[in-house]
Amino acid sequence: MTSLFSRKARLSWVWTNRMVTRQGELAWIFAEGHVVATAPDRTDRLPYRLVCIFQKVAGDWRWRLFSGSEPV
């Protein structure tokens, strides 16, 4: 985590494909797109995939799992 947060680049995401599925009190998101790293001297755009799982507890959605990756 130290190397991730010591980067001088600002990170943002651009999603080209998003899917949300819900079954009862669980919901999951799958998204494909790009992570965009903007630094003072350059901008890099890399493929990125994301999976998140949420659970509804007492009327609020709680984040239960996050998995993000830069596929090769």
GUNU-860187 format. One record per residue (C-alpha): x, y, z; residue in three letters; residue number from 1. Coordinates in steps of 0.001 Angstrom, whole numbers. Layout:
BEGIN
(rec (X, Y, Z), 'ALA', NUM) ...
This chain:
BEGIN
(rec (0, 0, 0), 'MET', 1) (rec (2886, 2361, 673), 'THR', 2) (rec (4025, 2260, -2962), 'SER', 3) (rec (458, 2778, -4203), 'LEU', 4) (rec (-105, 5888, -2095), 'PHE', 5) (rec (3366, 7323, -2721), 'SER', 6) (rec (2714, 7671, -6453), 'ARG', 7) (rec (2742, 11232, -7749), 'LYS', 8) (rec (73, 10425, -10330), 'ALA', 9) (rec (-3630, 11095, -9859), 'ARG', 10) (rec (-5731, 8009, -10634), 'LEU', 11) (rec (-9129, 7976, -12300), 'SER', 12) (rec (-11178, 5312, -14070), 'TRP', 13) (rec (-13098, 5215, -17341), 'VAL', 14) (rec (-15566, 2330, -17590), 'TRP', 15) (rec (-16556, 849, -20961), 'THR', 16) (rec (-18565, -2099, -19626), 'ASN', 17) (rec (-20487, -2246, -16331), 'ARG', 18) (rec (-22847, -4878, -15003), 'MET', 19) (rec (-24730, -4872, -11676), 'VAL', 20) (rec (-26500, -7987, -10468), 'THR', 21) (rec (-28655, -8202, -7353), 'ARG', 22) (rec (-30086, -11203, -5566), 'GLN', 23) (rec (-31891, -10391, -2351), 'GLY', 24) (rec (-29567, -8659, 101), 'GLU', 25) (rec (-26448, -9167, -2070), 'LEU', 26) (rec (-25322, -7230, -5126), 'ALA', 27) (rec (-22178, -7455, -7185), 'TRP', 28) (rec (-20607, -5224, -9797), 'ILE', 29) (rec (-18336, -6203, -12647), 'PHE', 30) (rec (-16702, -3412, -14647), 'ALA', 31) (rec (-14088, -3250, -17402), 'GLU', 32) (rec (-12357, -145, -18597), 'GLY', 33) (rec (-9158, 1771, -18002), 'HIS', 34) (rec (-7293, 3282, -15097), 'VAL', 35) (rec (-5868, 6649, -16102), 'VAL', 36) (rec (-2731, 7739, -14237), 'ALA', 37) (rec (-2119, 11464, -14704), 'THR', 38) (rec (1308, 12674, -13556), 'ALA', 39) (rec (2887, 16102, -14041), 'PRO', 40) (rec (4905, 14841, -17017), 'ASP', 41) (rec (2666, 12168, -18623), 'ARG', 42) (rec (-626, 10314, -18690), 'THR', 43) (rec (-874, 6518, -18845), 'ASP', 44) (rec (-4036, 4615, -19718), 'ARG', 45) (rec (-4054, 935, -18714), 'LEU', 46) (rec (-6717, -1783, -18922), 'PRO', 47) (rec (-8514, -2383, -15613), 'TYR', 48) (rec (-11118, -4811, -14263), 'ARG', 49) (rec (-13149, -4460, -11094), 'LEU', 50) (rec (-15399, -6763, -9061), 'VAL', 51) (rec (-17203, -5548, -5920), 'CYS', 52) (rec (-19701, -7258, -3636), 'ILE', 53) (rec (-22198, -5373, -1454), 'PHE', 54) (rec (-24612, -6549, 1244), 'GLN', 55) (rec (-27730, -4715, 2376), 'LYS', 56) (rec (-27752, -4428, 6187), 'VAL', 57) (rec (-30459, -2511, 8049), 'ALA', 58) (rec (-31393, -605, 4880), 'GLY', 59) (rec (-27832, 419, 3940), 'ASP', 60) (rec (-25508, -1154, 1372), 'TRP', 61) (rec (-22207, -2284, 2932), 'ARG', 62) (rec (-19090, -2894, 866), 'TRP', 63) (rec (-17931, -6494, 1460), 'ARG', 64) (rec (-15339, -7225, -1262), 'LEU', 65) (rec (-13223, -5241, -3699), 'PHE', 66) (rec (-11000, -6816, -6332), 'SER', 67) (rec (-9365, -4621, -8952), 'GLY', 68) (rec (-6644, -5643, -11369), 'SER', 69) (rec (-4641, -4537, -14358), 'GLU', 70) (rec (-4860, -7530, -16740), 'PRO', 71) (rec (-1917, -8255, -19013), 'VAL', 72) 
